Amino acid sequence: MSAYYYLAIAICAEVIATTCMKAVKGFSTPLPLLLVIAGYAIAFWMLILVVRVIPVGVTYAIWAGMGIVMVSIAALVVYGQKLDLPAILGMALIVLGVVVIQLFSKTTGH
């Protein structure tokens, strides 16, 4: 399987885990707690596989950047949390940075 598939799984797992954090209220809400623990475990396991192929700096930039954007979207959908224009513009710059890395960097492991 391609390292980019593992990276996509890592991003999705981290988004699920991070989004569920808001719902954790100690041990009284076991499902969100389990999703946080499992999500981060899966995310980091996939990242271990990814950094064998893609440089760690590039991996982390893509994982963190896309995670920020996707968590913000999930927070809007799940919790109704809206972003203001500066936040949206900042996230657009993050996505643009990931696109630049993917299109122009020779260190992405293609």
VEXDREN-579588 format. One record per residue (C-alpha): x, y, z; chain; residue number from 1. Coordinates in steps of 0.02 Angstrom, whole numbers, plus 50000, padded with zeros to 5 digits. Each point is the difference from the previous one (the first is absolute). Layout:
<pts>
+-------+-------+-------+--------+-----+
:    xx :    yy :    zz : chaine : num :
+-------+-------+-------+--------+-----+
:     X :     Y :     Z :      A : NUM :
...
+-------+-------+-------+--------+-----+
</pts>
This chain:
<pts>
+-------+-------+-------+--------+-----+
:    xx :    yy :    zz : chaine : num :
+-------+-------+-------+--------+-----+
: 50000 : 50000 : 50000 :      A :   1 :
: 50062 : 50175 : 49959 :      A :   2 :
: 50067 : 50110 : 50139 :      A :   3 :
: 49872 : 50130 : 49949 :      A :   4 :
: 49858 : 49879 : 50039 :      A :   5 :
: 50074 : 49975 : 50172 :      A :   6 :
: 50015 : 50188 : 50019 :      A :   7 :
: 49817 : 50022 : 49952 :      A :   8 :
: 49951 : 49870 : 50130 :      A :   9 :
: 50108 : 50089 : 50130 :      A :  10 :
: 49917 : 50167 : 49961 :      A :  11 :
: 49824 : 49928 : 50010 :      A :  12 :
: 50037 : 49908 : 50163 :      A :  13 :
: 50073 : 50158 : 50077 :      A :  14 :
: 49850 : 50103 : 49945 :      A :  15 :
: 49880 : 49875 : 50080 :      A :  16 :
: 50102 : 49995 : 50160 :      A :  17 :
: 50018 : 50188 : 50015 :      A :  18 :
: 49817 : 50033 : 49959 :      A :  19 :
: 49946 : 49875 : 50134 :      A :  20 :
: 50103 : 50086 : 50135 :      A :  21 :
: 49864 : 50129 : 50029 :      A :  22 :
: 49876 : 49861 : 50040 :      A :  23 :
: 50111 : 49915 : 50130 :      A :  24 :
: 49939 : 50027 : 50176 :      A :  25 :
: 50113 : 49881 : 50093 :      A :  26 :
: 49946 : 49820 : 50013 :      A :  27 :
: 49816 : 50047 : 49992 :      A :  28 :
: 50011 : 50006 : 49809 :      A :  29 :
: 50097 : 49844 : 49951 :      A :  30 :
: 49966 : 50004 : 49812 :      A :  31 :
: 50080 : 50171 : 49966 :      A :  32 :
: 50144 : 49954 : 50116 :      A :  33 :
: 50030 : 49838 : 49905 :      A :  34 :
: 49991 : 50092 : 49833 :      A :  35 :
: 50132 : 50124 : 50060 :      A :  36 :
: 50117 : 49862 : 50059 :      A :  37 :
: 49973 : 49888 : 49848 :      A :  38 :
: 50008 : 50146 : 49879 :      A :  39 :
: 50167 : 50062 : 50062 :      A :  40 :
: 50070 : 49823 : 50011 :      A :  41 :
: 49952 : 49968 : 49818 :      A :  42 :
: 50063 : 50172 : 49946 :      A :  43 :
: 50170 : 49977 : 50077 :      A :  44 :
: 50017 : 49821 : 49938 :      A :  45 :
: 49964 : 50058 : 49823 :      A :  46 :
: 50122 : 50145 : 50019 :      A :  47 :
: 50136 : 49876 : 50050 :      A :  48 :
: 49969 : 49909 : 49835 :      A :  49 :
: 49997 : 50163 : 49901 :      A :  50 :
: 50165 : 50070 : 50063 :      A :  51 :
: 50088 : 49845 : 49934 :      A :  52 :
: 49967 : 50068 : 49825 :      A :  53 :
: 49962 : 50187 : 50013 :      A :  54 :
: 50116 : 50116 : 50097 :      A :  55 :
: 49935 : 50035 : 50176 :      A :  56 :
: 49990 : 50189 : 49973 :      A :  57 :
: 49894 : 49982 : 49845 :      A :  58 :
: 49893 : 49867 : 50082 :      A :  59 :
: 49968 : 50108 : 50151 :      A :  60 :
: 49962 : 50155 : 49896 :      A :  61 :
: 49868 : 49908 : 49900 :      A :  62 :
: 49928 : 49909 : 50152 :      A :  63 :
: 49989 : 50153 : 50109 :      A :  64 :
: 49942 : 50119 : 49864 :      A :  65 :
: 49863 : 49890 : 49933 :      A :  66 :
: 49951 : 49950 : 50177 :      A :  67 :
: 49974 : 50182 : 50049 :      A :  68 :
: 49886 : 50031 : 49852 :      A :  69 :
: 49903 : 49837 : 50017 :      A :  70 :
: 49977 : 50019 : 50189 :      A :  71 :
: 49931 : 50175 : 49971 :      A :  72 :
: 49876 : 49932 : 49873 :      A :  73 :
: 49951 : 49858 : 50118 :      A :  74 :
: 49978 : 50124 : 50144 :      A :  75 :
: 49884 : 50103 : 49891 :      A :  76 :
: 49896 : 49848 : 49950 :      A :  77 :
: 49997 : 49911 : 50168 :      A :  78 :
: 50003 : 50144 : 50125 :      A :  79 :
: 49945 : 50151 : 49897 :      A :  80 :
: 50164 : 50090 : 50031 :      A :  81 :
: 50023 : 50135 : 49868 :      A :  82 :
: 50161 : 50083 : 49944 :      A :  83 :
: 50027 : 50183 : 49963 :      A :  84 :
: 50082 : 50067 : 49842 :      A :  85 :
: 50179 : 50009 : 50070 :      A :  86 :
: 49988 : 49817 : 50055 :      A :  87 :
: 49936 : 49947 : 49830 :      A :  88 :
: 50136 : 50098 : 49910 :      A :  89 :
: 50133 : 49925 : 50114 :      A :  90 :
: 49939 : 49825 : 49963 :      A :  91 :
: 49998 : 50038 : 49814 :      A :  92 :
: 50184 : 50046 : 50016 :      A :  93 :
: 50033 : 49834 : 50088 :      A :  94 :
: 49916 : 49905 : 49858 :      A :  95 :
: 50098 : 50103 : 49874 :      A :  96 :
: 50160 : 49953 : 50091 :      A :  97 :
: 49957 : 49815 : 49988 :      A :  98 :
: 49962 : 50020 : 49814 :      A :  99 :
: 50168 : 50087 : 49972 :      A : 100 :
: 50089 : 49858 : 50090 :      A : 101 :
: 49910 : 49869 : 49897 :      A : 102 :
: 50024 : 50085 : 49833 :      A : 103 :
: 50174 : 50072 : 50013 :      A : 104 :
: 50100 : 49914 : 50137 :      A : 105 :
: 50124 : 49866 : 49949 :      A : 106 :
: 49996 : 49928 : 50178 :      A : 107 :
: 49822 : 49931 : 50000 :      A : 108 :
: 50052 : 49822 : 49959 :      A : 109 :
: 49918 : 49991 : 49827 :      A : 110 :
+-------+-------+-------+--------+-----+
</pts>
